[in-house]
Amino acid sequence: MEATAELNRIRLGIAITDGCPTGLHVQKWIESQPAEGLEIELSTLDSLGDALNLLSEHEIDLIAVEASFWQANQAMNIEKFIVTTALPRRDENHIVVAADRPAFLPHKSIILASNRLQRRQLRRYRADFRVMNPNAFADSIGMTKPDTLGELELANWLEDLRSSGTIAGYVIRRHIYDQAGIDTRRHKLMTDVRESDPSRFLPIPLEGLTLLISRSAFPTNISDQIGDVESATAWEFEHTFLEAIDSSIQDRVGMIVRHRQINSLLKQAQNEKDLMRSTSLLDTEGDIIDSDSMLEVLIEVINKTGERTLLLERLLKMDDASTAIRFMIRDWNTMMDAVTAEHPEDIRLGPARPPFLEP
């Protein structure tokens, strides 16, 4: 479809990378939210470079690509290509594959996780866990390191270790679990605390987001029709945050940006016994101050042992979000400077001390 022609047909190219869920997300989107009056023609492309070439030559109209992959390939994002919208966010939380819930696994269970953030979150969750990188674990027991394996092959390698009793569990992405056909119990690392489990696992930034890339002249009325507002907002602000924070800690930062309904926030505050949040949303008569949705932004970084966490949490009004996120980034960087600073010896403050948090 040219932007100026045949508006009822869109040629959508899916840029597939190793282990990415983009194709699955597109298929679920088409099945669950068909765009009225639009015909979506799908094609699978082997690389983002090929997809951008076809888009540039007007052979396709949109590219579906994993947000984290687009973020990592900024050099290819030349001006004539834009993020026009995003598909509904799916499966942003990783899962633990284990015979029982993490809370009930045996003392000093071995859990393998490729991502540094989740290793630290699991150490925070249970200090007795032996949480390791798969490569480090393989090296420790004299096995061949799995660092050359794709996500699907790695999942099968990890499941073999778990089924043999060598490890108690491992962390992978939900779609990899499904594709590998693993029959073991899975346990979602939840963003929100529950009454039975007060722990929180913020997802990897941009996880679960699928972007739609177009030429700059793509009709906005169509992108508005097919896109998901909440996911587009999540991309805009999580991307902005990642661009502004120190690149050396980005692989250990947990983050999520999402829309929240007031009733949902009040219910969560009640479950968490968060009096400050509940009173901030109600007036003196106990009525809701503002019934409009709000934007919730959560970002955290955890030290290596999982003993210390820096968490910044904000509820922003939608109309003020663009400005408020800039102030939030400034506050985050100020806080990071404060908690990672060494404390030299001082007559009044005492002897020299290491930083509160070493990210």
Secondary structure, DSSP 8 states (H G I E B T S, - for coil): --TTS-TTEEEEEEE--TT--HHHHHHHHHHHS--TT-EEEEEEES-HHHHHHHHHTTS-SEEEEEHHHHHHTGGG--TTEEEEEE------S-EEEESS-GGGS-TT-EEEESSHHHHHHHHHH-TT-EEE-HHHHHHHTT----TTS-HHHHHHHHHHHHHTTS-SEEEE-HHHHHHHT--S-EEE--SS-BTTB-------TTTT-EEEEEETTS-HHHHHHHS-HHHHHHHHHHHHHHHHS-GGGGGGEEEEEEEE-HHHHHHHHHHTT-HHHHHHTB-TTS-BS--S-EEEEEEEEE-TTSS-EEEEEEEEEGGGHHHHHHHHHHHHHHHHHHHT--B--BTTTBS-B--S---
